Amino acid sequence: MKCTFCLIVLAVASICSSQTQKRPNLSKFSSDQLKSCYSDKTVCGTDDVYAISDELARRLPALTTEQLVACFADWKICGVENDLGTGFAVSAEIARRGNPHELLVRYWSESDGNIRYGIVQVAYHSKTSETADFMQKVLAAGRGDEDALYWSADYLAKRCDLAGLKWLSERQGRPEGCLVWTHSVALFGKCHFRPAIPYIIDNSIHDACLNIDDEGFKDLRQFFPDSPRQFKSVEEMQNYYCARARKEGFRVQCPAD
């Protein structure tokens, strides 16, 4: 599971740092100098990795698409990670250029899992029918770990596609961090996907992430619109929805068991 708490701490630290000191102007340094500066601050005069990464991210449009794709396998080529912390900056730049057809084709013959992951991220930014078909095939093929498959499933679930919703609702726990998975849990209610009720009761109303708990309860209120609007305690609410789920034939674990 990704350390979402760590990402939040790093983000807060970055904000606090930027508020207390002026961000360095790194535009005069070459990209190679900036990449060297990650490990040797004497090159550009700062150890602010966020400032360095942001400056290199601003230069991504100058790189060719093939160079950007190579960054999926080796982030040092761009100097920018293609991950949640950067908003998948490399994939977003490729997607901005449009027409990902060649990359979607390449996915099926690509042996490097990191490149395949990056291609899925490019597709995640696209809204074409070709991309939707690609995401369906990626999810069905099941290549890679849960994190790799999550993005195709979530892409489809946002379209209320049953395959995507089914995959998300069959997880043991959750494959993503708090901020990301909160959005996914909300899709169950939005898409009226009742088969997700056992997952929500067994996982999403007991989560350490309060945002996920909130979305889980919102989903259950949509599935059971005649439920009470207030409960004396969280445990009472959990037991109530457990009982309702069991009446519909769902197998769930209840706090009272």
Backbone hydrogen bonds, N-H to C=O, Kabsch-Sander energy under -0.5 kcal/mol:
donor,donor_aa,acceptor,acceptor_aa,energy
4,T,2,K,-1.6
7,L,3,C,-1.8
8,I,4,T,-2.5
9,V,5,F,-2.7
10,L,6,C,-2.7
11,A,7,L,-2.4
12,V,8,I,-2.9
13,A,9,V,-2.6
14,S,10,L,-2.2
15,I,11,A,-2.2
16,C,12,V,-2.8
17,S,13,A,-2.3
18,S,14,S,-2.3
19,Q,15,I,-1.6
20,T,16,C,-1.6
21,Q,17,S,-1.9
26,L,24,P,-0.9
29,F,26,L,-1.5
34,L,30,S,-2.3
35,K,31,S,-2.4
36,S,32,D,-1.9
37,C,33,Q,-1.6
38,Y,34,L,-0.6
38,Y,35,K,-0.7
39,S,36,S,-1.1
40,D,36,S,-1.4
43,V,40,D,-2.0
45,G,41,K,-2.4
46,T,41,K,-0.7
49,V,47,D,-1.4
52,I,48,D,-2.1
53,S,49,V,-2.6
54,D,50,Y,-2.6
55,E,51,A,-2.1
56,L,52,I,-2.3
57,A,53,S,-2.4
58,R,54,D,-1.8
59,R,55,E,-0.6
59,R,56,L,-0.9
60,L,57,A,-1.3
62,A,59,R,-1.7
63,L,60,L,-2.0
68,L,64,T,-2.2
69,V,65,T,-2.5
70,A,66,E,-2.0
71,C,67,Q,-1.2
72,F,68,L,-0.6
72,F,69,V,-1.3
73,A,69,V,-0.6
73,A,70,A,-0.8
74,D,70,A,-1.7
77,I,74,D,-1.9
78,C,75,W,-0.8
79,G,75,W,-3.0
80,V,75,W,-0.9
83,D,81,E,-1.0
86,T,83,D,-1.0
87,G,84,L,-1.3
88,F,83,D,-3.4
92,A,88,F,-2.7
93,E,89,A,-1.8
94,I,90,V,-2.0
95,A,91,S,-2.7
96,R,92,A,-2.1
97,R,93,E,-0.8
97,R,94,I,-0.9
98,G,95,A,-1.7
103,L,100,P,-0.6
104,L,100,P,-2.3
105,V,101,H,-2.1
106,R,102,E,-2.2
107,Y,103,L,-1.8
108,W,104,L,-0.5
108,W,105,V,-1.0
109,S,106,R,-1.6
110,E,106,R,-1.4
113,G,111,S,-0.6
116,R,112,D,-2.1
117,Y,113,G,-2.3
118,G,114,N,-2.1
119,I,115,I,-2.4
120,V,116,R,-2.1
121,Q,117,Y,-1.8
122,V,118,G,-2.0
123,A,119,I,-2.5
124,Y,120,V,-2.0
125,H,121,Q,-0.9
125,H,122,V,-1.0
126,S,123,A,-1.6
132,A,128,T,-2.0
133,D,129,S,-2.2
134,F,130,E,-2.2
135,M,131,T,-2.8
136,Q,132,A,-1.9
137,K,133,D,-1.9
138,V,134,F,-2.5
139,L,135,M,-2.3
140,A,136,Q,-2.1
141,A,137,K,-2.2
142,G,138,V,-1.6
143,R,138,V,-0.6
149,L,145,D,-1.9
150,Y,146,E,-2.3
151,W,147,D,-0.9
152,S,148,A,-0.5
153,A,149,L,-2.3
154,D,150,Y,-3.2
155,Y,151,W,-1.9
156,L,152,S,-2.1
157,A,153,A,-2.7
158,K,154,D,-2.2
159,R,156,L,-1.3
160,C,157,A,-2.3
161,D,156,L,-2.3
165,L,161,D,-2.1
166,K,162,L,-2.7
167,W,163,A,-2.1
168,L,164,G,-2.2
169,S,165,L,-2.1
170,E,166,K,-0.6
170,E,167,W,-1.1
171,R,168,L,-1.0
173,G,171,R,-0.8
181,W,177,G,-2.9
182,T,178,C,-2.0
183,H,179,L,-0.8
184,S,180,V,-1.1
185,V,181,W,-2.5
186,A,182,T,-1.7
187,L,183,H,-0.8
187,L,184,S,-0.8
188,F,184,S,-0.6
188,F,185,V,-1.2
189,G,185,V,-0.7
190,K,186,A,-2.1
191,C,187,L,-2.5
192,H,189,G,-1.2
193,F,188,F,-2.7
194,R,192,H,-1.3
196,A,193,F,-1.7
197,I,194,R,-2.5
200,I,196,A,-2.6
201,I,197,I,-2.5
202,D,198,P,-2.6
203,N,199,Y,-1.9
204,S,199,Y,-0.9
205,I,200,I,-1.1
206,H,203,N,-1.4
210,L,208,A,-0.7
212,I,209,C,-0.5
213,D,209,C,-1.8
214,D,210,L,-2.5
215,E,211,N,-2.1
216,G,204,S,-0.5
216,G,212,I,-2.6
217,F,213,D,-2.3
218,K,214,D,-2.1
219,D,215,E,-2.4
220,L,216,G,-2.2
221,R,217,F,-2.1
222,Q,218,K,-1.5
223,F,219,D,-2.2
224,F,220,L,-2.4
227,S,224,F,-2.1
237,M,233,S,-1.8
238,Q,234,V,-2.7
239,N,235,E,-2.6
240,Y,236,E,-2.1
241,Y,237,M,-2.3
242,C,238,Q,-2.0
243,A,239,N,-2.2
244,R,240,Y,-2.1
245,A,241,Y,-2.4
246,R,242,C,-2.3
247,K,243,A,-1.8
248,E,244,R,-0.9
248,E,245,A,-0.7
249,G,246,R,-1.6
250,F,245,A,-2.2
252,V,250,F,-0.7
254,C,252,V,-0.6
257,D,254,C,-1.6
